[in-house]
Amino acid sequence: MNTAAQWFWGLTTLACLIWYSTMTFLVAYRGVIDIRGMLGRLRQGQLDDEEERENPTKPAV
């Protein structure tokens, strides 16, 4: 294999690794944000349920 082909495939491999690493990081980062949001909504739902049990005359929203 000549030098030009080695450079081409080396740069192509490097570009793919950078792209794959970036996508993996972004998906993981967004996943953490989504999980935190879901846990917060679940926690808020539990608080709403507790308030409803303590004050049953409160109208449901």
FISE-324052 format. One record per atom (N, C-alpha, C, O): atom name; x negated, y, z. Coordinates in nm, 4 decimals. Layout:
N
PT   atom          u          v          w
PT     CA          X          Y          Z
...
***
This chain:
61
PT   atom          u          v          w
PT      N    -0.0851    -0.1172     0.0000
PT     CA     0.0000     0.0000     0.0000
PT      C    -0.0899     0.1237     0.0000
PT      O    -0.1902     0.1291     0.0711
PT      N    -0.0527     0.2212    -0.0797
PT     CA    -0.1370     0.3408    -0.0870
PT      C    -0.1044     0.4395     0.0237
PT      O    -0.0076     0.4218     0.0977
PT      N    -0.1844     0.5415     0.0343
PT     CA    -0.1734     0.6377     0.1433
PT      C    -0.0426     0.7163     0.1380
PT      O     0.0155     0.7454     0.2426
PT      N     0.0048     0.7513     0.0186
PT     CA     0.1291     0.8280     0.0058
PT      C     0.2478     0.7475     0.0589
PT      O     0.3345     0.8018     0.1273
PT      N     0.2512     0.6211     0.0280
PT     CA     0.3613     0.5359     0.0754
PT      C     0.3551     0.5209     0.2269
PT      O     0.4593     0.5199     0.2924
PT      N     0.2360     0.5093     0.2839
PT     CA     0.2230     0.4990     0.4289
PT      C     0.2729     0.6255     0.4966
PT      O     0.3415     0.6183     0.5986
PT      N     0.2395     0.7409     0.4413
PT     CA     0.2875     0.8669     0.4977
PT      C     0.4397     0.8761     0.4874
PT      O     0.5068     0.9169     0.5822
PT      N     0.4930     0.8380     0.3719
PT     CA     0.6366     0.8444     0.3514
PT      C     0.7096     0.7583     0.4539
PT      O     0.8016     0.8057     0.5205
PT      N     0.6691     0.6319     0.4669
PT     CA     0.7385     0.5417     0.5594
PT      C     0.7102     0.5769     0.7053
PT      O     0.7949     0.5557     0.7920
PT      N     0.5937     0.6294     0.7316
PT     CA     0.5636     0.6740     0.8673
PT      C     0.6523     0.7904     0.9083
PT      O     0.7074     0.7913     1.0183
PT      N     0.6663     0.8893     0.8193
PT     CA     0.7528     1.0045     0.8484
PT      C     0.8999     0.9647     0.8532
PT      O     0.9758     1.0160     0.9355
PT      N     0.9402     0.8734     0.7649
PT     CA     1.0784     0.8255     0.7672
PT      C     1.1083     0.7541     0.8990
PT      O     1.2140     0.7754     0.9584
PT      N     1.0171     0.6708     0.9442
PT     CA     1.0337     0.6002     1.0714
PT      C     1.0394     0.6995     1.1869
PT      O     1.1245     0.6865     1.2750
PT      N     0.9522     0.7964     1.1879
PT     CA     0.9507     0.8980     1.2926
PT      C     1.0812     0.9774     1.2939
PT      O     1.1372     1.0031     1.4005
PT      N     1.1299     1.0162     1.1762
PT     CA     1.2557     1.0905     1.1679
PT      C     1.3718     1.0071     1.2223
PT      O     1.4576     1.0591     1.2936
PT      N     1.3745     0.8782     1.1890
PT     CA     1.4805     0.7900     1.2387
PT      C     1.4732     0.7750     1.3906
PT      O     1.5760     0.7768     1.4584
PT      N     1.3536     0.7604     1.4433
PT     CA     1.3384     0.7480     1.5881
PT      C     1.3836     0.8752     1.6608
PT      O     1.4488     0.8682     1.7649
PT      N     1.3486     0.9899     1.6054
PT     CA     1.3899     1.1170     1.6660
PT      C     1.5412     1.1306     1.6594
PT      O     1.6041     1.1688     1.7581
PT      N     1.6012     1.0997     1.5434
PT     CA     1.7458     1.1086     1.5291
PT      C     1.8162     1.0133     1.6261
PT      O     1.9111     1.0529     1.6936
PT      N     1.7703     0.8886     1.6332
PT     CA     1.8324     0.7892     1.7193
PT      C     1.8206     0.8299     1.8668
PT      O     1.9166     0.8171     1.9427
PT      N     1.7046     0.8780     1.9061
PT     CA     1.6847     0.9216     2.0443
PT      C     1.7754     1.0395     2.0783
PT      O     1.8331     1.0445     2.1870
PT      N     1.7881     1.1336     1.9863
PT     CA     1.8742     1.2501     2.0076
PT      C     2.0196     1.2080     2.0220
PT      O     2.0889     1.2538     2.1129
PT      N     2.0662     1.1211     1.9331
PT     CA     2.2048     1.0742     1.9395
PT      C     2.2310     0.9971     2.0694
PT      O     2.3363     1.0130     2.1311
PT      N     2.1360     0.9144     2.1102
PT     CA     2.1512     0.8387     2.2342
PT      C     2.1624     0.9324     2.3526
PT      O     2.2469     0.9121     2.4398
PT      N     2.0785     1.0347     2.3571
PT     CA     2.0828     1.1319     2.4654
PT      C     2.2155     1.2078     2.4657
PT      O     2.2766     1.2248     2.5712
PT      N     2.2603     1.2535     2.3489
PT     CA     2.3840     1.3304     2.3422
PT      C     2.5051     1.2465     2.3843
PT      O     2.5924     1.2953     2.4561
PT      N     2.5102     1.1220     2.3403
PT     CA     2.6223     1.0353     2.3784
PT      C     2.6206     1.0097     2.5292
PT      O     2.7255     1.0117     2.5936
PT      N     2.5029     0.9858     2.5851
PT     CA     2.4925     0.9629     2.7294
PT      C     2.5320     1.0885     2.8071
PT      O     2.6029     1.0793     2.9073
PT      N     2.4875     1.2032     2.7628
PT     CA     2.5180     1.3297     2.8296
PT      C     2.6681     1.3572     2.8272
PT      O     2.7266     1.3909     2.9302
PT      N     2.7305     1.3430     2.7106
PT     CA     2.8752     1.3648     2.7008
PT      C     2.9516     1.2614     2.7830
PT      O     3.0561     1.2926     2.8402
PT      N     2.9006     1.1395     2.7893
PT     CA     2.9645     1.0356     2.8699
PT      C     2.9645     1.0716     3.0168
PT      O     3.0645     1.0518     3.0858
PT      N     2.8535     1.1243     3.0655
PT     CA     2.8457     1.1663     3.2055
PT      C     2.9469     1.2773     3.2324
PT      O     3.0152     1.2755     3.3348
PT      N     2.9569     1.3727     3.1421
PT     CA     3.0531     1.4824     3.1585
PT      C     3.1956     1.4265     3.1605
PT      O     3.2763     1.4669     3.2443
PT      N     3.2272     1.3344     3.0695
PT     CA     3.3616     1.2760     3.0645
PT      C     3.3932     1.1963     3.1907
PT      O     3.5040     1.2055     3.2436
PT      N     3.2978     1.1190     3.2385
PT     CA     3.3201     1.0385     3.3586
PT      C     3.3432     1.1293     3.4791
PT      O     3.4317     1.1031     3.5606
PT      N     3.2646     1.2352     3.4907
PT     CA     3.2857     1.3300     3.6010
PT      C     3.4249     1.3915     3.5947
PT      O     3.4913     1.4069     3.6972
PT      N     3.4687     1.4267     3.4738
PT     CA     3.6025     1.4828     3.4570
PT      C     3.7113     1.3834     3.4948
PT      O     3.8082     1.4191     3.5619
PT      N     3.6953     1.2590     3.4517
PT     CA     3.7942     1.1561     3.4853
PT      C     3.8003     1.1313     3.6352
PT      O     3.9086     1.1184     3.6923
PT      N     3.6841     1.1246     3.6987
PT     CA     3.6824     1.1046     3.8436
PT      C     3.7462     1.2224     3.9166
PT      O     3.8161     1.2035     4.0161
PT      N     3.7225     1.3427     3.8677
PT     CA     3.7845     1.4608     3.9275
PT      C     3.9356     1.4577     3.9134
PT      O     4.0075     1.4923     4.0071
PT      N     3.9855     1.4157     3.7945
PT     CA     4.1299     1.4064     3.7756
PT      C     4.1897     1.2970     3.8636
PT      O     4.2986     1.3139     3.9185
PT      N     4.1188     1.1848     3.8773
PT     CA     4.1675     1.0784     3.9657
PT      C     4.1720     1.1261     4.1102
PT      O     4.2688     1.1008     4.1819
PT      N     4.0662     1.1955     4.1522
PT     CA     4.0605     1.2474     4.2882
PT      C     4.1739     1.3471     4.3111
PT      O     4.2369     1.3457     4.4168
PT      N     4.2003     1.4333     4.2134
PT     CA     4.3085     1.5314     4.2253
PT      C     4.4423     1.4598     4.2337
PT      O     4.5303     1.5026     4.3084
PT      N     4.4593     1.3528     4.1593
PT     CA     4.5829     1.2754     4.1662
PT      C     4.6029     1.2137     4.3022
PT      O     4.7156     1.2072     4.3513
PT      N     4.4957     1.1682     4.3643
PT     CA     4.5055     1.1119     4.4984
PT      C     4.5451     1.2201     4.5983
PT      O     4.6257     1.1955     4.6880
PT      N     4.4890     1.3392     4.5832
PT     CA     4.5248     1.4492     4.6727
PT      C     4.6706     1.4860     4.6556
PT      O     4.7398     1.5130     4.7537
PT      N     4.7187     1.4875     4.5306
PT     CA     4.8590     1.5191     4.5055
PT      C     4.9495     1.4132     4.5679
PT      O     5.0538     1.4466     4.6241
PT      N     4.9108     1.2854     4.5587
PT     CA     4.9900     1.1777     4.6180
PT      C     4.9953     1.1905     4.7696
PT      O     5.1006     1.1693     4.8297
PT      N     4.8829     1.2251     4.8322
PT     CA     4.8788     1.2412     4.9773
PT      C     4.9682     1.3573     5.0217
PT      O     5.0393     1.3468     5.1217
PT      N     4.9641     1.4667     4.9477
PT     CA     5.0489     1.5824     4.9806
PT      C     5.1961     1.5447     4.9668
PT      O     5.2792     1.5871     5.0471
PT      N     5.2279     1.4656     4.8657
PT     CA     5.3659     1.4245     4.8431
PT      C     5.4163     1.3365     4.9581
PT      O     5.5316     1.3481     4.9996
PT      N     5.3300     1.2490     5.0089
PT     CA     5.3682     1.1638     5.1215
PT      C     5.3874     1.2452     5.2493
PT      O     5.4751     1.2151     5.3303
PT      N     5.3044     1.3487     5.2669
PT     CA     5.3143     1.4308     5.3873
PT      C     5.4330     1.5247     5.3823
PT      O     5.4926     1.5556     5.4855
PT      N     5.4675     1.5704     5.2627
PT     CA     5.5753     1.6678     5.2460
PT      C     5.6710     1.6166     5.1385
PT      O     5.6633     1.6616     5.0242
PT      N     5.7607     1.5242     5.1719
PT     CA     5.8462     1.4631     5.0690
PT      C     5.9530     1.5563     5.0124
PT      O     6.0110     1.5252     4.9084
PT      N     5.9808     1.6686     5.0767
PT     CA     6.0834     1.7602     5.0264
PT      C     6.0306     1.8483     4.9141
PT      O     6.1076     1.9172     4.8471
PT      N     5.9016     1.8461     4.8941
PT     CA     5.8415     1.9279     4.7889
PT      C     5.8869     1.8748     4.6536
PT      O     5.8756     1.7547     4.6292
PT      N     5.9384     1.9605     4.5639
PT     CA     5.9856     1.9141     4.4330
PT      C     5.8675     1.8683     4.3458
PT      O     5.7603     1.9286     4.3481
PT      N     5.8892     1.7621     4.2702
PT     CA     5.7858     1.7094     4.1812
PT      C     5.7707     1.8010     4.0622
PT      O     5.8691     1.8558     4.0125
PT      N     5.6487     1.8180     4.0161
PT     CA     5.6217     1.9076     3.9029
PT      C     5.6078     1.8272     3.7779
PT      O     5.5848     1.8831     3.6707
***
